[in-house]
Amino acid sequence: MIVLKSPQEIDRMRTACRIAYEILLHISELVQPGVTTFDLEQIASAEAAKRKAKCAFKGYHNYPSSLCCSPNNQVVHGLPTKNPLKSGDILSLDFGVYIDEFYGDSAVTVPVGKISTAAQALIAATEHSLYAGIENAVPGNRLGDVSHAVQQYVEKLGYSVVRDFVGHGIGRNLHEDPQVPNFGQPGKGLKLKAGMVLAIEPMINEKSHDVIVLDDQWTVITSDGGLSAHFEHTVAITDKGPEILTRI
């Protein structure tokens, strides 16, 4: 069941989304060679506590951490470790909070030190594909218009879209209907309405779209060792167009 949010509820979501994005940007700026993702996890948790917000992911389906940290060929749901990051790595960070009965959720991929031209291009393409999808999140469009915009943007550049993991509705629950794939056909699927709030999150692989879940039951990696990048915004569909809630 899809739950439409009132303007008042969307206003409350702005608070959760702003906090989530504020913390995500803060920890992103701390990424450099020698830092560990365990360090970033500790900082994210402390920053949420300062703002009297609950970390959305910790304990969700028994996920053990507050922050998803996915370097290089990890796609999503990577667990923080005490292994130092190295120059040339790329790191996807996914973070969410819960406050005043609503969730906010966002993700970015950032370079660690100096990275290759190929890695830079993948990050840029993934971020641009997110905004291509968001541009299509308007009342009267179909969900397939959002999905296709992401897919078309990256596939023309030779990248592939992860099929096994998708975006989602969000509100009083972290994951709500509808699912938001990053692949699809324009003009197909659910009709978008004002009041829907979607977490749109392209997960884009350098090579094949195939992925593997590791034995920890969380960490998702590319099947061929290629790099992967991930960006996410929480977006409200309004009569005036899409509003990105995860921004400051």
C-alpha positions in Angstrom: 0.0 0.0 0.0 1.3 3.4 -1.0 0.9 6.1 1.7 0.6 9.6 0.4 2.1 12.2 2.8 0.3 15.5 3.6 2.2 18.8 3.3 2.5 18.8 7.1 4.1 15.3 7.1 6.4 16.2 4.3 7.5 19.2 6.4 8.3 16.8 9.3 10.2 14.6 6.9 12.4 17.6 5.8 13.8 17.6 9.4 14.8 13.9 9.2 16.2 14.3 5.7 18.2 17.4 6.5 19.8 15.8 9.5 20.6 12.6 7.6 22.2 14.6 4.7 24.0 17.0 7.0 25.7 14.1 8.8 26.4 12.3 5.5 28.2 15.4 4.1 30.1 15.8 7.3 31.5 12.2 7.3 32.1 12.4 3.6 34.5 15.4 4.2 36.5 13.2 6.6 37.2 10.5 4.1 41.0 10.4 3.3 43.7 7.8 3.2 44.3 6.2 6.6 40.8 6.8 7.9 38.8 3.6 8.7 35.1 3.1 8.0 34.9 2.1 11.7 36.0 5.7 12.5 33.3 7.1 10.2 30.7 4.8 11.8 31.5 6.1 15.3 31.3 9.7 14.1 28.0 9.2 12.3 26.5 7.7 15.4 27.8 10.5 17.7 26.5 13.2 15.3 23.0 11.6 15.2 23.0 11.4 19.0 23.9 15.1 19.2 20.8 15.9 17.2 18.6 13.6 19.2 18.0 11.4 16.1 18.0 7.6 15.9 20.3 6.0 13.4 17.9 4.4 10.9 19.9 1.3 9.9 21.3 -0.1 13.2 19.2 -3.0 14.2 17.0 -2.8 11.0 16.6 -6.5 10.1 19.5 -7.0 12.5 21.9 -4.8 10.5 24.7 -4.3 13.0 25.9 -0.8 12.1 24.6 2.8 11.8 26.4 3.5 8.5 26.7 1.4 5.3 30.3 1.7 4.0 30.9 0.1 0.6 34.4 0.6 -0.9 35.4 -0.2 -4.5 33.6 -3.3 -5.7 31.2 -3.3 -2.8 27.8 -2.2 -4.1 25.7 -1.6 -0.9 25.4 -2.7 2.7 29.1 -2.8 3.4 30.0 -3.2 7.1 32.4 -0.7 8.7 35.9 -2.2 9.4 39.1 -1.1 10.9 41.0 -1.5 7.6 42.5 1.9 6.6 41.3 3.4 3.4 43.9 3.8 0.7 44.4 6.5 -1.9 42.7 5.3 -5.1 39.8 3.8 -3.3 36.2 5.0 -3.8 33.8 4.7 -1.0 30.0 4.6 -1.0 28.4 5.9 2.2 24.7 5.3 3.0 23.1 6.9 6.1 19.6 7.5 7.4 18.0 8.8 10.6 14.6 8.6 12.3 13.2 11.5 14.2 9.7 12.9 14.9 8.2 9.6 13.6 9.8 9.9 10.1 12.8 8.7 8.2 15.4 10.3 6.0 17.8 8.4 3.8 20.7 9.4 1.5 23.9 8.1 0.0 27.0 9.4 -1.8 30.1 7.9 -3.3 33.4 9.8 -2.7 37.0 9.5 -3.7 39.8 8.5 -1.3 42.8 10.6 -2.2 43.7 10.6 -5.9 41.5 8.2 -7.9 41.7 7.0 -11.5 39.9 8.8 -14.4 37.7 5.7 -14.8 36.6 5.8 -11.2 35.9 9.5 -11.4 33.8 8.9 -14.5 31.8 6.2 -12.8 31.0 8.4 -9.8 30.0 11.3 -12.0 27.8 9.2 -14.2 26.0 7.6 -11.2 25.4 11.0 -9.6 24.1 12.5 -12.8 21.8 9.5 -13.3 20.2 10.2 -9.9 19.3 13.7 -11.0 18.0 12.4 -14.4 15.7 10.1 -12.4 14.6 12.9 -10.1 13.7 15.2 -13.0 11.1 12.6 -14.0 9.5 12.3 -10.5 6.5 14.5 -11.3 2.8 13.9 -10.9 1.3 12.2 -13.9 4.5 10.5 -15.0 4.9 6.8 -14.5 7.4 5.1 -12.2 9.0 3.6 -15.3 9.9 7.2 -16.5 12.1 7.6 -13.4 13.6 4.2 -13.7 14.2 4.5 -17.5 15.9 7.9 -17.1 18.5 6.4 -14.8 19.1 3.3 -16.9 19.3 5.2 -20.2 21.8 7.7 -18.8 24.3 5.1 -17.5 23.9 2.4 -20.2 24.7 4.9 -23.0 28.1 5.4 -21.2 28.7 1.6 -21.0 27.8 1.0 -17.4 25.2 -1.4 -16.0 22.4 -1.0 -13.5 22.1 -3.3 -10.5 18.8 -5.3 -10.8 18.8 -7.1 -7.4 18.6 -4.0 -5.2 16.3 -1.0 -5.8 15.0 2.3 -4.3 11.9 2.5 -2.3 9.1 4.6 -0.8 9.9 6.1 2.6 8.0 7.9 5.4 7.0 6.5 8.8 8.8 3.3 7.7 12.3 3.2 6.3 11.1 1.0 3.4 7.6 1.5 2.0 5.8 0.8 -1.3 6.6 1.3 -4.1 9.9 -0.2 -5.0 11.8 2.1 -7.3 14.0 0.2 -9.8 16.8 1.9 -11.7 15.7 0.2 -14.8 12.4 0.1 -16.7 10.3 1.2 -19.6 9.0 4.8 -20.0 5.3 5.2 -19.7 5.0 2.0 -17.7 4.2 1.2 -14.1 2.6 3.1 -11.3 1.3 6.6 -11.9 3.1 9.1 -9.7 1.0 11.4 -7.5 1.7 14.4 -5.3 2.4 13.2 -1.8 4.5 10.3 -2.7 8.0 10.3 -1.2 10.6 8.1 -2.8 14.2 7.2 -2.0 15.7 7.2 -5.5 19.1 5.5 -5.4 21.0 4.4 -8.5 23.5 1.6 -7.9 25.7 1.5 -11.0 28.4 -1.0 -11.8 31.5 -0.4 -14.0 31.0 -3.8 -15.7 28.3 -6.5 -15.3 25.1 -5.8 -13.3 25.4 -9.2 -11.6 26.1 -9.1 -7.8 26.9 -11.5 -5.0 26.0 -11.3 -1.3 28.9 -12.3 0.9 28.7 -14.8 3.8 28.1 -12.0 6.3 24.6 -11.9 4.7 24.9 -8.1 4.1 27.8 -7.0 2.0 26.9 -6.9 -1.7 29.8 -7.0 -4.2 30.1 -7.0 -8.0 30.4 -10.5 -9.5 33.3 -9.5 -11.7 35.3 -7.3 -9.3 34.4 -4.1 -11.2 33.8 -0.9 -9.3 30.4 0.2 -8.1 29.0 3.6 -7.2 25.8 4.6 -5.3 23.9 7.9 -4.8 20.6 8.5 -3.1 18.2 11.3 -2.3 14.8 11.2 -0.6 12.5 13.0 -2.9 8.9 14.4 -2.4 6.7 14.5 -5.4 4.7 17.7 -5.3 2.4 19.6 -7.6 5.3 22.0 -8.1 7.7 19.2 -9.2 10.1 17.0 -7.3 11.6 18.4 -4.0 14.8 16.9 -2.8 14.4 16.6 0.9 17.9 15.4 1.7 19.7 18.7 1.2 20.8 21.5 3.4 
